[in-house]
Structures are given as C-alpha cells and as structure tokens.
Amino acid sequence: MTKAITVAGLHKSFGRTHALDGLDLAVETGEVHGFLGPNGAGKSTTIRVLLGLLRADSGAAQLLGRDPWNDAVELHRRIAYVPGDVTLWRNLSGGEVIDLYGRLRGGLDKARRADLIERFELDPTKKGRTYSKGNRQKVALVAALASDVDLLILDEPTSGLDPLMEGVFRSCVEEERDRGRTVLLSSHVLSEVEALCDRVSIIRKGRTVESGSLADLRHLTRTSVSAELVGAPNGLTHLPGVHDVDVQGRRVKLQVDTDKLDAVLRSLTESGIRSLTSSPPTLEELFLRHYAPEEAMSR
Amino acid sequence: MTAIGQTAAFAPRSGGSRPLAGTGALLRLALRRDRVMLPLWVIVLGGAISSAPNSLRNLYSTAAERSNVVESMSTNGSLRALYGPAFSDSIGGITAWRYVTFGALMAGIMSLIIVVRHTREEEETGRQELLSAAMVGRRAPLTAALLTALVANAALALLIAAGLGGEGRGGALTLGLAIGGVGMLFATMAGIAAQLTESARLAKGLTAAALALAFVLRAAGDAGARDGSSVLTWLSPVGWAENTRAFAAERWWVLLLFAGAIVVQGVIAFNLAGRRDIGMSFLPTRPGPAEGRLRAAGSLAWRLQRGSVLGWGVGFLATGVMFGGMTEGAADLVGDSEKTREIFERMGGQSSLTDAFLAAMVGMLGMVAALYVVQTVLRLHSEETAQRAEPILANAVGRIRWAAGHLVIAFGGAALLMVLGGLGLAIGSGKEPGPILGACLVQLAGIWVFGGLATLLHGVFPKAAVAAWGASGIALALGWIGPALNLPQSVMNLSPFEHLPSLPGPEMRWAPVLTLTVVAAGLVAAGLAGLRRRDIQT
C-alpha cells in the first residue's frame, strides 16, 4: 500500500514554544486516519505544515509523494481542507464561497455540490455575515466534499454541527472512503472517530505517542476484570501486567494489560470461578490514558 | 518511514513553486468584495477634482485675477505649507495646485486600506488559511491586493486625466498619474507593513503615519522654498506629486521616481511575503500578562484604544510644533497682498495675520481631530460587528456602560489632542499659550458634533455607521479647499466648524460654541437611546 502522508521527525518552534517535537505520522492511501491529541498537542500545527502554510524547522514530510512546502500549489489541486473555525466574507453568499474554493482546487462536481447542499440543508444564498457557526462550517464542508480531490484534511470539521448533521457528515466521509479517497480527520468526538477511522495516531506535546488500528490500541491497554471465586485468590498481585488489585473476601477486581490477560484468567481458574465479567477498555479510557499528563508516559 | 530520510528535509526557504497561482481568482474575489467601496472612492475623489475648474472659473473669471491670486498666495510661506507652491496661473494650474496634496493623501489612504484589507486582514481573520490551502501561491494574496489597488488608482488617474483634459491633456494626465503614483507608492508600502506586523490595524496605522509624515515633510519644505525645490519636499512622495508641475511645463521624469519607489517597495514586499509562515510576522509580538487587571468595560475600552490615542497625541503635538514654527513666516509676509489677506480672513477671521495664521492651523487641527473622534466612536461598530461586543454585553454590563467607555475616550481624547496640538503651536510659535489653548478647546464643540453624529448613526442606523467617515471627510474638504474655491456661504455652513469663532484674535462668541455642544450632546443622547432599543448586530 502506498502512503498518502509520511511525516518523520518533524520539529517546529514558535519563539520558545516547541509546537512539534519530532512528530511522526503515516497515513495509508485510501484510509480514514484519526488524528487525536489533547488541546495544544500540535495537531493543527502539523496540519498547517502539511498544507504548506507553515514551514517546519527540521524533519521530513511528504504528501501524495511530494513536498508540502515547495509543491504546495500543485498539491492543493488534489487536497481539500476544512478548518475547525470557518470565517466567511461578510458580503459574499455561501454559494459564491463554495464555487470560489471549487475553482481554487481541482474543480467542483456540480451534481455532488447540489446533493451536499441538500443533505446538509444549507441555504447557499445567504450572505457570510448571517450564517451561524454550524452553517459556516457547512459551507466549508460542502466546498471540500464536492471537490474532486485525492486527500481530505479535516481539522475538527464537525464543531458546531448538530447531531443530525454529524450523521450526514459521517455518511459523506464513508462515501469518500468508498471512492478510494484518503481522509486525515482530527477530532475530539470519540464516537465519530470510532465509527469512521481505520487507524488513529495519538499525539501529545508535539510527539506521536501511539499509532495503529483501534483494535491494536485496545490491545495495548488494560482490561478490567471482576470475578467471584470459589476459593481464595492466590498470587494475583505477582503476575506481570496486573494493576489495582482489590480483594474483598472471595470477590476480586483488577486491571490487567490486555496482552497479559491469559495468565490472570489461568490463575483465577485455579481458584475456581463462580462469575466473571471482563470489559475491554472504553474509547474514553483509552484516550484519557494517553491524554493524561504523566501516567501515560510510564506505560 | 524509510522512503524519506532526514536528508530530504525542507529545502532552503523559498516561495515554493508557482508562488503566483490563484492571483486571478483572488483579484476577482477582491473586486467582488469591494464592488461598492472602490467605485465610491474613485468616483467621489476623481469627481471632486474633475469638477474643480468649473468653480475656479466662477471664482477667478479673468486671467488677471488668477495671476494676482497665484502671485500673492504662492509667495506666502504658510499658504504654501498648506497647498504647496503654484507653478502656473492657468485654470488647470490652479486646480493642480489646490488638489495635488489633497488628492495624493486621499489616494494614499484609499490604497493602504485596500492592500491591508486583502492581505493582513485576511490572515488575521483566518480566511487566508482556507484560501491558501487551495491552489493559491504564497505571493498571490499580495499580488492580488496590489493589483486591486492598481485598478483603483488607474481608474482614478484616468478619471482625473479625462475630467481635466479640457485644461490640457498633458497636464491632466500628469496630475492623474502623480496622484495615482502616490496611491501605488503607499499601496506597496502597506504591502511591506502587512508582512511586518501581525495586526491589520497596526499595519494600517504604520502606513498612515508614513503618509502623515510625507505631508508634514512637504509642508515644511514648501514653507521654506517658493518653487518646491527644498530637500524636505523632495524627501516626500507627496512633494514629488507636486513637483511634477502639472499644467506648468510638466516634468515627466518626476513620475519615474514613483515608478522606481513602487518597484523597490514591491520587490521588498514580495520577498518578505514568500518567506514567512501564514499568520506570522517579521516583527515579533510580545507575550501579554498572564493575569488581567481589567475590571470593567471602561478599562477594556481604554486597553483597546490606548495605542491609538497615544499615536494621535504624538502626531498632534509634533504637527502643532511644526505649524507653530511657521508662524514667523506668516508674520513677515513677503507678498502681503490684499488677496492673501482676504483668503486668510475667510479661513481664520479678521485679525492680525499671525493670529489669522494660528487660527487657520487651529482649525486644521480641529478638522483632523474630527477624524479621530469618528474613528474612536466607530470602534463600537467594529467591536459589535466582529461579535466581540456580544460576550461583553452578556455579562452584567449594560449597553450604555459599554458604549460610554469608548465615548469617554473619544470625546475626552479629542480634548486631549486639542490641548496637545495647542501646546505644540504655543511651543513652536513662542506665543502665549493661554489664548491658543482656548482657541483649541473652542474647536471641541465642532469636533464633538462629529462624535455625536457617529454615536447617533451607530445607535440608530448601525448599517450606515461608516457614513460618519464621509461626513467628517466632507467637513475636512470644505475647510481645506472651500475658502480657496470661494464656495457659497450656505455650502460652507454645512460644516459645524464654520460657525465657530476663529480664535485666537477676534472676540469670543459663546453662543455657537454652546449651541454646537448642546447639538453634540443631543446626538449622543439620541444615539444611546437608539442603542438601547435596537438589536445587537450579528
């Protein structure tokens, strides 16, 4: 599989602030890639570097096989971008703006434009100053999704959209994937990420801390186990990868690294199991673990 | 990851390939956005200049009269400071003499607004980010902005050349090109300023300050030399425009100075534009305090406006000192003719020439302070339309208190400016400060009327709030050019300043001062009442 985006060891400083500190990122062609991280982690800075809006201090980056800074204009024919905060011109209509962006990219699919306007329930005749936050977002989304491009870069694209419109957005992204387009999606809406993304990269303080499919990431984190045993539990605390063991009589609660689950279950079976519940980590737990300041680093 | 090694890192800083891609689309975007503003600027400014010969013919019907007025007025240092020297007594020559400085300043203001609006302002609002993520080269926004300015200035130059063609084609074209040249010179300068600063407001302020300096240099140079040959005049682009000598054996080569300066500044701006990150600037911004001490809407207003007040204050003090220094020249007048005295009396009232000169300068300061007060009151409008007022008003802050913070700075700031200008005049002229300061404060009644008008428009007709600029601009044009055009008193009376006593010199008349102050207060009250009743603009 070819890579749509490859980034290696990217550094970018603004004065004394190190926004990017050796960031790596790999996005396969045709996948929807989630780009996650707490506020200020460097997501938008990375995206701006990828768009050739910022120039990295060091490191390497390639989009669709080309240099994002030097080949910016040619690349942008094949890229559509939606920022999280769209500003429009006060005296230009939404329709005018959509067509402007279409012309400034590889062109606009008229039928798709009409279809998207209808699905997003956007009134393209209103002037920029009269749109609400969500409707400004729709203008940028329609312009991007109706463009004939290979790569979509979406930076919190659904901020301000109602749940209904978020649903429309999801089905649109799925259609894009079906057409073989690549999507880089930065988002804080975890259900959206779970529903759409083939793989995710989690960054913190300008570095990539985790990258892989959601299943992979789940595998790397802890499963919580609670059991009621026949006999007394034995030697659980000494098993590798076991944390937070809480024994009350014959009831046991514990957390275990998912790849060490086998040994724990064997130990529990030795004591005889009356009941057992085991729950994989929720997405929230997964992210909190990576977002939280210190704990995550000492994995 | 192995596909690209560390060696394939970023190439030396360049503009990237195709730095001009998308210029055409951006130019069309700019012209579409400015479809009302640009024609208005060009037609009003070009129309005013083109119609000058008509009124001049009425004023000076015979060649002898024209020759007399030119002879008397261009030998007077202080009048030369205002208008520059006259090089010809033809109708065209007098038109050029009267309008070249005015036209050049206006073209400069128009151009710097256009260029900053389509460069730094787009970055500041975040719109440029989305545009540049499409097929837009790094130098395309600047190019499109300069081309927009070129369209406006070329249209203005053509309108002047066509409108004054009857007075001599060569002269008309020279005047048009000189005024358009000043416009483009400040357009490219604004292009540089937009790269240097992170704020559009600051970029406009820096360029406007350079424009004001160009005017002051020309004025100081012409006060000393009768033929525009002073070094100071030649240091000023406004002085170059005058030195093209339209309708008086035109010096075409002076236009080459514009071409050279425009090219040099353009190259600098282009080089800077291709080399920087979007949204960033070459002048670093200092970090602000981690904890705020702003307690109320009023202190926020002061925090927002203090930079502007400081800039205007320094400008007023410096201009006062410079104009004050020219008072001596007005007193031992070389060509103390009847005509000069007459014109001065129209501008400054019947009194000694020294007083009349000072009164004329006080009047100038007053009219410029009206621009300050309009700008400061209209900050309410821009805060509101940028939706920064909304979260303030969502707190326990009433609309009146919110507005009052800015109004105090506008009306009180105008008083501060006039005191500083008066002090400058007193220092420069070495005259007793009391009467000069008094004269300056009397102007406040007229200045405040414009503040009241702006408050009224913002409060009651928020969509038309910017019309306050038009009103203060018309008053400035009337006060500056009206006396020399001998406009009928009924037209001159449109300006509130016309009703004020021309101090220092004559007797103080309280009635008009009090009347205008009451008018201003009434306008403010009506504006605030309207503000309480209407919807907040989104």
Interface residues (C-beta under 8 A of the other chain):
Chain A: K3 T6 A8 G9 F14 G15 D24 A26 R48 L51 G52 L53 L54 R55 A56 S58 G59 A60 A61 Q62 D67 W69 N70 D71 A72 V73 E74 H76 R77 I79 A80 Y81 P83 D85 V86 T87 L88 W89 R90 N91 L92 E96 L100 Y101 R103 L104 R105 R129 T130 A140 I153
Chain B: M1 A3 I4 G5 Q6 A8 A9 F10 A11 R13 S14 G16 S17 R18 P19 A21 G22 A25 L29 R32 R33 T125 G126 R127 E129 L130 L131 S132 A133 A134 M135 V136 G137 R138 D277 I278 G279 M280 P284 T385 T538
